[in-house]
Amino acid sequence: MRRVRKGVDAQLAAQRALGHIEPVDTGLIAIARTLADALDDEWAAVDGSRFTVGALAGRLVPVLLELRGERRDVAEGFDLELAAIVAAIRDASRP
């Protein structure tokens, strides 16, 4: 059973039907399908690692969100201010 790949393909088909997929999305689509296939392979493997399955799923979700036009890592409100402070500290010149 290729459960993850079927889910990815279903999302892509729905987005195409809505006109949400653009020619520039080809790379993200390839990444999503590759991750889905790797995830399915790892899950089905006799000695497959649950950790690896989780890690691959964690990498697939942001790609799917990006294809939907969403970003999971976008900070808002207080988080945005905190992110700005962290960036300022990180980028500050050092003696």
C-alpha distance (Angstrom), angle and dihedral (degrees) to the residues before:
residue distance angle dihedral
M1 . . .
R2 3.82 . .
R3 3.79 95.8 .
V4 3.81 99.0 158.7
R5 3.81 94.4 44.2
K6 3.82 90.0 49.7
G7 3.79 89.6 51.8
V8 3.80 93.0 48.7
D9 3.80 91.6 47.7
A10 3.82 90.4 48.4
Q11 3.81 91.2 52.0
L12 3.80 91.1 48.4
A13 3.81 92.1 48.3
A14 3.81 91.1 50.5
Q15 3.79 91.6 48.3
R16 3.80 91.6 48.5
A17 3.81 90.2 50.9
L18 3.81 88.4 53.4
G19 3.80 92.2 46.7
H20 3.81 93.0 -115.1
I21 3.81 97.0 125.9
E22 3.80 116.1 86.7
P23 3.82 129.5 -169.9
V24 3.83 88.3 -108.7
D25 3.82 89.4 63.4
T26 3.81 92.6 72.4
G27 3.80 93.8 101.2
L28 3.79 94.1 49.0
I29 3.80 90.1 47.5
A30 3.81 90.5 52.9
I31 3.81 90.9 49.6
A32 3.81 91.9 47.8
R33 3.80 92.4 50.3
T34 3.80 93.2 45.3
L35 3.79 92.0 50.2
A36 3.81 90.8 46.0
D37 3.80 91.5 51.6
A38 3.81 92.3 46.7
L39 3.80 90.2 48.6
D40 3.80 92.5 50.0
D41 3.82 91.0 46.8
E42 3.80 92.7 50.0
W43 3.81 92.6 46.9
A44 3.81 92.1 50.3
A45 3.81 95.7 44.7
V46 3.80 114.7 106.7
D47 3.80 90.3 -133.5
G48 3.82 94.1 33.6
S49 3.76 118.2 149.1
R50 3.80 119.9 -123.7
F51 3.79 87.2 -156.2
T52 3.81 90.7 57.2
V53 3.81 90.5 47.2
G54 3.80 89.5 53.9
A55 3.79 92.7 45.6
L56 3.81 92.1 50.8
A57 3.80 91.5 46.8
G58 3.80 88.7 51.3
R59 3.80 89.5 55.4
L60 3.80 94.6 44.2
V61 3.81 97.6 53.5
P62 3.84 96.1 63.5
V63 3.82 90.2 49.0
L64 3.81 90.9 52.5
L65 3.80 90.9 46.8
E66 3.80 90.6 49.4
L67 3.80 89.6 52.7
R68 3.81 88.0 52.7
G69 3.78 90.5 51.8
E70 3.79 93.3 -108.2
R71 3.77 129.2 121.4
R72 3.77 120.7 -154.3
D73 3.80 94.1 -166.5
V74 3.80 97.5 56.8
A75 3.78 110.7 120.0
E76 3.79 121.7 -142.2
G77 3.80 135.2 -168.6
F78 3.80 113.5 -23.3
D79 3.80 90.6 5.3
L80 3.80 89.0 57.5
E81 3.80 91.3 53.8
L82 3.79 91.5 46.4
A83 3.80 90.5 49.6
A84 3.82 89.4 52.1
I85 3.82 91.4 51.8
V86 3.79 92.1 48.1
A87 3.82 90.5 49.1
A88 3.80 91.3 49.1
I89 3.80 91.7 51.3
R90 3.79 91.9 45.3
D91 3.81 93.2 48.7
A92 3.82 97.2 41.7
S93 3.77 115.7 118.6
R94 3.77 114.4 -105.8
P95 3.81 125.8 -139.0
